[in-house]
Amino acid sequence: MKFTITKDNIINVLSNIQGLTSRKSNLAITENVLIKTKDNGLLFTATDLETGYEGFYPASVEKNGIIAINARKLYEIIKEFPSQSIIINEIETRWIEIGSDKIQYHILGMNADDFPETPILENIEFMSIDTQKLKKMIEKLVIISGTSDDKRAHINGVFFTLLTKEDGSFIQMVSTDGSRLSIVENSVDIIKDLPKIEKVLIPKKGLVEVGKFLKNKEKSQIGIKDNNFIVKTDNETIIIRLLEGNFPDYTSIFNKEDSHKICFSKDKFCGMLKRMSILSSEKYKGAIFTFLNNKLTITVTNPDIGESREDFDIDYKWDDITVAFNTKFFMEIANSIEDDLICLRIIDKKKPCQIRGKKDKFYQSLIMPMRI
């Protein structure tokens, strides 16, 4: 096997697959990227056994073949290589030479036959979605994650379903960590007939990897087949094995009855939250929110450091409410809202607070109060 690749053509993909190849696995071969010559180019394959990636990139192929090479070391070599043109040559069984006339690396690869097989999926009913919108949906959802040792499927996964409304077809994705919940919707174009999609759970860590590849693409295709979630662009495909489990019913908790709606500047609110979170710590995460007489007051008390307080003018004319929230949760959600004005809906100190952009009807979140 021998080919010449251009550095700019593969440096980004080698960077993107590090999240897959660096993940702990029972198979050492998954630390490798599989490279196979195909149709005047190269097919790159990487997997962590739950999420698989394939991408095709142009190259000048002199001799066909297939190799499995450590993805981390290959990335580091390509990243630091001083010229654009790089020759990769299997000089003898599994010994791979990488370099040019002046620079050579000799790397021992692994047996390509040991690399896990990629699922062969056919007759997939794809939906088309604007790539940047899909990327933003994913970013809004994966910020909500549980602890690393939490094994609950609905905490580790994003709930996915397809909705049919009067104004078109929409995908809805929901994420929770038990203390907060976010819902994002976006319109999709049905390429053929309406797919028969069951409600499924997509692993968040797989969606994180998907988000890395959704750059400079106009349209992406998404589909579900044989317990897999598939995202496909012009030259790349990512297949994620779905989780087994149920997602709790969330429809009833978005109750607007008896709630008080307050809208204000997102930037001013985020600035206030950032200042008030300075004294927070892993042990003392909560802040006291007091809504009273057209004013929001946030107070933070940390016995190990000190205390802080700030007042914020708002339009609030109802009975006073004093409730504790994690300021980090509010900041992460607020920073994900693409609107100058955000609106809170609050009922009392025991029920969740809803937060969303004033104009955005496709993204909304709930944050549960903390015990005071």
BELVENSUL-V601011 format. One record per residue. N is the residue number from 0. SS is DSSP state (alpha for helix, beta for strand, coil for the rest). Layout:
[[N	SS] [N	SS]]
This chain:
[[0	coil] [1	beta] [2	beta] [3	beta] [4	beta] [5	beta] [6	alpha] [7	alpha] [8	alpha] [9	alpha] [10	alpha] [11	alpha] [12	alpha] [13	alpha] [14	alpha] [15	alpha] [16	coil] [17	alpha] [18	alpha] [19	alpha] [20	alpha] [21	coil] [22	coil] [23	coil] [24	coil] [25	coil] [26	coil] [27	alpha] [28	alpha] [29	alpha] [30	alpha] [31	beta] [32	beta] [33	beta] [34	beta] [35	beta] [36	beta] [37	beta] [38	coil] [39	coil] [40	beta] [41	beta] [42	beta] [43	beta] [44	beta] [45	beta] [46	beta] [47	coil] [48	coil] [49	coil] [50	beta] [51	beta] [52	beta] [53	beta] [54	beta] [55	beta] [56	beta] [57	beta] [58	coil] [59	beta] [60	beta] [61	beta] [62	beta] [63	coil] [64	coil] [65	beta] [66	beta] [67	beta] [68	beta] [69	beta] [70	alpha] [71	alpha] [72	alpha] [73	alpha] [74	alpha] [75	alpha] [76	alpha] [77	alpha] [78	alpha] [79	alpha] [80	coil] [81	coil] [82	coil] [83	coil] [84	beta] [85	beta] [86	beta] [87	beta] [88	beta] [89	beta] [90	beta] [91	beta] [92	coil] [93	coil] [94	beta] [95	beta] [96	beta] [97	beta] [98	beta] [99	coil] [100	coil] [101	coil] [102	coil] [103	beta] [104	beta] [105	beta] [106	beta] [107	beta] [108	coil] [109	beta] [110	coil] [111	alpha] [112	alpha] [113	alpha] [114	coil] [115	coil] [116	coil] [117	coil] [118	coil] [119	coil] [120	coil] [121	coil] [122	coil] [123	coil] [124	coil] [125	coil] [126	beta] [127	beta] [128	beta] [129	beta] [130	alpha] [131	alpha] [132	alpha] [133	alpha] [134	alpha] [135	alpha] [136	alpha] [137	alpha] [138	alpha] [139	alpha] [140	alpha] [141	alpha] [142	coil] [143	coil] [144	coil] [145	coil] [146	coil] [147	coil] [148	coil] [149	coil] [150	coil] [151	coil] [152	alpha] [153	alpha] [154	alpha] [155	alpha] [156	beta] [157	beta] [158	beta] [159	beta] [160	beta] [161	beta] [162	beta] [163	beta] [164	beta] [165	coil] [166	coil] [167	beta] [168	beta] [169	beta] [170	beta] [171	beta] [172	beta] [173	beta] [174	beta] [175	beta] [176	coil] [177	coil] [178	coil] [179	beta] [180	beta] [181	beta] [182	beta] [183	beta] [184	beta] [185	beta] [186	beta] [187	beta] [188	beta] [189	beta] [190	coil] [191	coil] [192	coil] [193	coil] [194	coil] [195	coil] [196	coil] [197	coil] [198	coil] [199	beta] [200	beta] [201	beta] [202	beta] [203	alpha] [204	alpha] [205	alpha] [206	alpha] [207	alpha] [208	alpha] [209	alpha] [210	alpha] [211	alpha] [212	alpha] [213	coil] [214	coil] [215	coil] [216	coil] [217	coil] [218	beta] [219	beta] [220	beta] [221	beta] [222	beta] [223	beta] [224	beta] [225	coil] [226	coil] [227	beta] [228	beta] [229	beta] [230	beta] [231	beta] [232	coil] [233	coil] [234	coil] [235	beta] [236	beta] [237	beta] [238	beta] [239	beta] [240	beta] [241	coil] [242	beta] [243	coil] [244	coil] [245	coil] [246	coil] [247	coil] [248	coil] [249	coil] [250	alpha] [251	alpha] [252	alpha] [253	coil] [254	coil] [255	coil] [256	coil] [257	coil] [258	coil] [259	beta] [260	beta] [261	beta] [262	beta] [263	beta] [264	beta] [265	alpha] [266	alpha] [267	alpha] [268	alpha] [269	alpha] [270	alpha] [271	alpha] [272	alpha] [273	alpha] [274	alpha] [275	alpha] [276	alpha] [277	alpha] [278	alpha] [279	coil] [280	coil] [281	coil] [282	coil] [283	coil] [284	coil] [285	beta] [286	beta] [287	beta] [288	beta] [289	beta] [290	beta] [291	coil] [292	coil] [293	coil] [294	beta] [295	beta] [296	beta] [297	beta] [298	beta] [299	beta] [300	beta] [301	beta] [302	coil] [303	coil] [304	coil] [305	beta] [306	beta] [307	beta] [308	beta] [309	beta] [310	beta] [311	beta] [312	beta] [313	coil] [314	coil] [315	coil] [316	coil] [317	coil] [318	coil] [319	coil] [320	beta] [321	beta] [322	beta] [323	beta] [324	beta] [325	beta] [326	alpha] [327	alpha] [328	alpha] [329	alpha] [330	alpha] [331	alpha] [332	alpha] [333	alpha] [334	alpha] [335	alpha] [336	coil] [337	coil] [338	coil] [339	coil] [340	beta] [341	beta] [342	beta] [343	beta] [344	beta] [345	beta] [346	coil] [347	coil] [348	coil] [349	coil] [350	coil] [351	coil] [352	beta] [353	beta] [354	beta] [355	beta] [356	beta] [357	coil] [358	coil] [359	coil] [360	coil] [361	coil] [362	beta] [363	beta] [364	beta] [365	beta] [366	beta] [367	coil] [368	coil] [369	beta] [370	coil] [371	coil]]
